[in-house]
């Protein structure tokens, strides 16, 4: 299949031919009028039926047409001999509870910001992958898989930058979030390779335990053939949760029932999720960790056929040169 990288020039090339014909008709009409002044046009026109000027105009016009076609950058695409690369379909579960604002992530970033940066690296590594998003506190919001990674980044950044207005609820409920991810995956008509759970493992502050049982949820995910990768983010030493004013000035630390809250990474609870599905647990130490584990565990199993392309710019350029050479030959000799 032939396509053009610069289709505007293709339109221009197509306009040159009717433009030439229009100009030719105007010139022809002018010539008829001029010849008719000296006698019958039908008789006198026999002596100059196809002049050298007409030949020159045709040669120049066709040369311009083919040069313009070359500027349109024609490309021959073929999928038959194309190579195949792999991409990743995944559901991203992101804990956005208040404890994720503690600033003990990699490089001194907040836990949530470090998780977002790692997710954005995943988007960069797999631009053709479908990604769904589940953000949760003790409430869960689900966004179905999409190729629009920019929109997903915007949602996460909005939570980070406008936390007080964007987030409702207290504590975190990863079990319900995993359950919703399983429901979503079951309904999709295509394969999902992995679920990435990014959390500090914090406990819910809800007074009543209304979470679904963990074991059936993990069994469902495992039965769907989905790889669960649990990403722990945060420090092992308890840290306070900063509170900032709208202008970015630190105004204090989050309190619960009048006492400053300290929070640390709870690896035991997070590892139990991974163990329940024969999945993987890792602690986030670098924003490239998600990409690294996706590749090391061969989670990127979705094949994408890449079309092989061949530039055809040389063809119209060659034709233009040949036309010019044929036009110049009798004049040189």
C-alpha positions as CSV (number, residue, x, y, z in Angstrom):
1,X,0.0,0.0,0.0
2,X,1.4,3.4,-1.0
3,X,0.9,6.2,1.5
4,X,2.3,9.8,1.6
5,X,4.0,11.4,4.6
6,X,3.2,14.9,3.3
7,X,-0.2,14.6,1.7
8,X,-0.5,18.4,1.2
9,X,2.1,18.1,-1.6
10,X,0.1,15.3,-3.2
11,X,-2.9,17.6,-3.4
12,X,-0.7,20.2,-5.0
13,X,0.7,17.8,-7.5
14,X,-2.9,16.8,-8.5
15,X,-3.8,20.5,-8.9
16,X,-0.9,21.1,-11.3
17,X,-2.4,19.0,-14.1
18,X,-5.8,20.7,-14.3
19,X,-4.0,24.0,-13.8
20,X,-1.9,23.3,-16.8
21,X,-4.9,22.3,-18.9
22,X,-6.8,25.4,-17.8
23,X,-3.8,27.6,-18.8
24,X,-3.5,25.7,-22.1
25,X,-7.2,26.3,-22.9
26,X,-6.7,30.0,-22.3
27,X,-3.6,30.2,-24.4
28,X,-5.2,28.1,-27.2
29,X,-8.2,30.5,-27.2
30,X,-5.8,33.4,-27.4
31,X,-3.9,31.9,-30.3
32,X,-7.1,31.2,-32.3
33,X,-8.2,34.8,-31.8
34,X,-4.8,36.0,-33.0
35,X,-4.6,33.7,-36.0
36,X,-8.1,34.6,-37.1
37,X,-7.0,38.2,-37.7
38,X,-4.8,37.1,-40.6
39,X,-7.1,34.5,-42.2
40,X,-9.0,31.3,-41.7
41,X,-7.9,29.7,-38.4
42,X,-8.5,26.2,-39.8
43,X,-6.0,26.8,-42.6
44,X,-3.2,28.6,-40.8
45,X,-3.3,26.3,-37.7
46,X,-2.0,23.4,-39.9
47,X,1.4,25.0,-40.1
48,X,1.8,24.9,-36.2
49,X,-0.4,22.2,-34.8
50,X,1.9,21.3,-31.9
51,X,4.6,23.9,-31.4
52,X,7.9,23.6,-29.5
53,X,6.5,25.9,-26.9
54,X,3.7,23.4,-26.2
55,X,6.2,20.6,-25.9
56,X,8.3,22.7,-23.4
57,X,5.2,23.5,-21.3
58,X,4.2,19.8,-21.1
59,X,7.7,18.7,-20.2
60,X,8.1,21.4,-17.5
61,X,4.6,20.7,-16.1
62,X,5.2,16.9,-15.8
63,X,8.6,17.5,-14.3
64,X,7.0,19.8,-11.7
65,X,4.2,17.2,-11.0
66,X,6.7,14.4,-10.3
67,X,9.0,16.6,-8.2
68,X,5.9,17.6,-6.1
69,X,5.0,14.0,-5.8
70,X,8.6,13.4,-4.5
71,X,8.0,16.2,-1.9
72,X,4.9,14.3,-0.7
73,X,7.3,11.5,0.4
74,X,5.5,8.4,-1.0
75,X,6.1,5.3,1.1
76,X,5.3,1.6,0.3
77,X,4.0,-0.2,3.4
78,X,3.8,-3.9,3.8
79,X,2.9,-6.0,6.8
80,X,3.9,-9.3,5.2
81,X,7.6,-9.0,5.9
82,X,7.2,-6.7,8.9
83,X,8.8,-7.5,12.2
84,X,6.8,-8.1,15.4
85,X,7.4,-6.5,18.8
86,X,5.6,-6.9,22.1
87,X,3.5,-4.6,24.2
88,X,1.8,-4.8,27.6
89,X,-1.9,-4.7,28.6
90,X,-2.3,-4.0,32.3
91,X,-4.5,-2.7,35.1
92,X,-2.9,-0.2,37.4
93,X,-4.2,-0.2,41.0
94,X,-3.0,3.0,42.8
95,X,-3.5,3.6,46.5
96,X,-4.3,7.3,46.8
97,X,-5.0,7.3,50.6
98,X,-3.5,10.1,52.6
99,X,-0.6,8.0,53.8
100,X,0.7,8.0,50.2
101,X,1.5,11.7,50.6
102,X,4.4,10.9,53.0
103,X,7.6,12.1,51.4
104,X,9.8,9.1,51.9
105,X,9.7,7.8,48.3
106,X,12.7,7.5,46.0
107,X,14.5,10.8,45.7
108,X,12.5,12.4,48.5
109,X,9.3,12.4,46.5
110,X,6.0,11.5,48.0
111,X,5.0,7.9,47.8
112,X,2.2,8.8,45.4
113,X,4.4,11.0,43.1
114,X,7.0,8.2,43.0
115,X,4.3,5.7,41.9
116,X,3.0,8.1,39.3
117,X,6.5,8.7,37.9
118,X,7.0,4.9,37.6
119,X,3.6,4.5,35.8
120,X,4.5,7.2,33.4
121,X,7.8,5.4,32.6
122,X,5.6,2.3,31.9
123,X,3.5,4.4,29.5
124,X,6.7,5.5,27.7
125,X,8.0,2.0,27.4
126,X,4.7,0.6,26.0
127,X,3.0,3.4,23.9
128,X,0.8,0.8,22.2
129,X,-0.3,-0.9,25.4
130,X,-3.8,-0.7,26.9
131,X,-3.8,0.4,30.5
132,X,-6.8,0.5,32.9
133,X,-6.7,2.5,36.1
134,X,-8.2,1.8,39.5
135,X,-7.6,4.5,42.2
136,X,-8.7,3.7,45.7
137,X,-8.9,4.9,49.3
138,X,-11.7,3.1,51.2
139,X,-13.6,4.0,48.0
140,X,-12.8,2.7,44.5
141,X,-12.9,4.5,41.2
142,X,-12.4,2.4,38.0
143,X,-11.3,3.6,34.6
144,X,-11.4,1.0,31.8
145,X,-8.3,0.2,29.7
146,X,-7.4,2.8,27.1
147,X,-4.6,3.8,24.7
148,X,-4.9,7.4,25.9
149,X,-2.1,7.3,28.5
150,X,-2.1,11.1,28.6
151,X,-5.6,11.1,30.1
152,X,-4.6,8.5,32.8
153,X,-1.6,10.6,33.7
154,X,-3.8,13.7,34.0
155,X,-6.1,11.8,36.4
156,X,-3.3,10.8,38.6
157,X,-1.6,14.2,38.5
158,X,-4.9,15.8,39.4
159,X,-5.2,13.7,42.5
160,X,-1.6,14.6,43.5
161,X,-1.9,18.3,42.9
162,X,-5.5,18.8,44.1
163,X,-5.6,16.2,46.8
164,X,-8.1,17.8,49.2
165,X,-10.7,18.3,46.5
166,X,-10.0,15.2,44.3
167,X,-10.0,12.5,47.0
168,X,-12.8,11.3,49.3
169,X,-12.6,8.7,52.0
170,X,-10.0,7.7,54.6
171,X,-7.6,4.7,54.8
172,X,-7.3,2.2,51.9
173,X,-9.1,-0.8,50.7
174,X,-6.8,-2.8,48.3
175,X,-9.0,-5.9,48.5
176,X,-12.0,-4.2,47.0
177,X,-9.8,-2.6,44.4
178,X,-8.4,-6.0,43.4
179,X,-11.9,-7.4,43.3
180,X,-13.0,-4.6,40.9
181,X,-10.0,-5.1,38.8
182,X,-10.9,-8.8,38.5
183,X,-14.5,-7.9,37.4
184,X,-13.1,-5.5,34.8
185,X,-10.6,-8.0,33.4
186,X,-13.3,-10.8,33.1
187,X,-15.5,-8.5,31.0
188,X,-12.8,-7.4,28.5
189,X,-12.7,-9.1,25.1
190,X,-8.9,-9.1,25.0
191,X,-6.1,-10.4,27.2
192,X,-4.7,-8.4,30.2
193,X,-1.2,-9.4,31.1
194,X,-0.7,-8.0,34.5
195,X,-2.1,-6.1,37.5
196,X,0.2,-3.6,39.1
197,X,-0.7,-2.7,42.7
198,X,1.1,0.3,44.0
199,X,0.6,1.0,47.7
200,X,2.3,1.5,51.0
201,X,0.2,-1.2,52.5
202,X,-1.6,1.1,54.9
203,X,-4.5,-0.2,57.0
204,X,-8.0,1.2,56.6
205,X,-9.2,3.6,59.3
206,X,-12.8,2.5,58.8
207,X,-14.4,1.4,62.1
208,X,-16.2,-1.5,60.5
209,X,-14.5,-4.1,58.3
210,X,-16.7,-4.3,55.2
211,X,-14.0,-5.6,52.8
212,X,-14.6,-8.8,50.8
213,X,-12.5,-11.8,51.9
214,X,-9.0,-11.7,50.5
215,X,-8.6,-15.4,49.5
216,X,-11.5,-15.6,46.9
217,X,-10.4,-12.3,45.3
218,X,-6.8,-13.5,44.8
219,X,-8.1,-16.9,43.6
220,X,-10.2,-15.1,41.0
221,X,-7.2,-13.1,39.7
222,X,-5.1,-16.2,39.5
223,X,-7.8,-18.1,37.7
224,X,-7.9,-15.3,35.0
225,X,-4.2,-16.0,34.3
226,X,-3.2,-12.5,35.3
227,X,0.2,-11.8,36.9
228,X,-0.1,-9.7,40.0
229,X,2.9,-7.4,40.7
230,X,2.7,-5.7,44.0
231,X,4.8,-2.5,44.3
232,X,5.6,-1.3,47.8
233,X,6.5,2.4,48.1
234,X,7.7,4.3,51.1
235,X,10.2,4.0,53.9
236,X,10.4,1.4,56.7
237,X,10.8,4.2,59.3
238,X,7.5,5.9,60.2
239,X,7.1,9.3,58.6
240,X,4.6,12.1,59.2
241,X,2.3,13.2,56.4
242,X,2.8,16.8,55.4
243,X,0.0,19.2,54.8
244,X,0.5,22.1,52.4
245,X,-1.4,25.3,51.7
246,X,-2.5,26.1,48.2
247,X,0.7,28.2,47.6
248,X,2.9,25.2,48.4
249,X,3.9,26.3,51.9
250,X,4.1,23.5,54.6
251,X,1.5,24.3,57.3
252,X,1.7,21.2,59.4
253,X,1.2,17.5,59.5
254,X,-1.9,15.4,59.2
255,X,-3.6,14.5,62.4
256,X,-6.1,11.8,63.4
257,X,-8.2,12.4,66.5
258,X,-5.8,15.2,67.5
259,X,-2.6,13.2,67.1
260,X,0.0,13.5,64.3
261,X,-0.2,10.4,62.1
262,X,3.0,8.5,61.3
263,X,3.0,5.9,58.6
264,X,5.5,3.3,57.3
265,X,5.6,0.8,54.4
266,X,3.8,-2.4,55.5
267,X,5.6,-5.0,53.4
268,X,4.0,-8.0,55.2
269,X,0.5,-7.2,54.0
270,X,1.7,-6.4,50.5
271,X,3.7,-9.6,50.2
272,X,0.6,-11.6,51.2
273,X,-1.2,-10.3,48.2
274,X,1.6,-11.4,45.9
275,X,2.0,-14.8,47.6
276,X,-1.8,-15.4,47.2
277,X,-1.5,-15.3,43.4
278,X,2.1,-16.6,43.0
279,X,2.9,-13.1,41.9
280,X,5.8,-10.8,42.6
281,X,6.5,-8.2,45.2
282,X,9.1,-5.5,45.0
283,X,9.9,-2.3,46.8
284,X,10.0,0.7,44.5
285,X,13.5,2.2,44.6
286,X,13.7,3.6,41.1
287,X,11.0,4.9,38.8
288,X,12.2,2.4,36.1
289,X,11.3,-0.6,38.3
290,X,7.9,-1.2,36.7
291,X,9.4,-1.4,33.2
292,X,12.3,-3.6,34.5
293,X,10.0,-6.1,36.1
294,X,7.6,-6.2,33.1
295,X,10.5,-7.1,30.9
296,X,12.3,-9.5,33.3
297,X,9.0,-11.4,33.9
298,X,8.0,-11.4,30.2
299,X,4.7,-9.7,31.1
300,X,4.7,-7.8,27.8
301,X,3.2,-10.7,25.8
302,X,1.0,-8.9,23.3
303,X,2.4,-9.0,19.8
304,X,2.2,-6.0,17.5
305,X,3.0,-6.4,13.8
306,X,5.2,-3.6,12.5
307,X,4.8,-2.7,8.9
308,X,7.9,-2.6,6.8
309,X,8.2,0.6,4.9
310,X,10.2,1.5,1.7
311,X,10.6,5.1,0.6
312,X,9.5,5.7,-3.0
313,X,10.8,9.2,-3.3
314,X,13.4,8.1,-5.8
315,X,10.8,7.0,-8.3
316,X,9.1,10.4,-9.1
317,X,12.6,12.1,-8.9
318,X,13.9,9.7,-11.5
319,X,10.9,10.2,-13.8
320,X,11.4,14.0,-13.5
321,X,15.0,13.7,-14.5
322,X,14.2,11.5,-17.4
323,X,11.6,13.9,-18.7
324,X,14.0,16.8,-18.4
325,X,16.7,14.8,-20.2
326,X,14.4,13.8,-23.1
327,X,13.4,17.4,-23.5
328,X,17.0,18.7,-23.5
329,X,18.3,16.0,-25.9
330,X,17.3,17.4,-29.2
331,X,18.4,20.9,-28.1
332,X,21.9,19.6,-27.1
333,X,22.3,17.6,-30.3
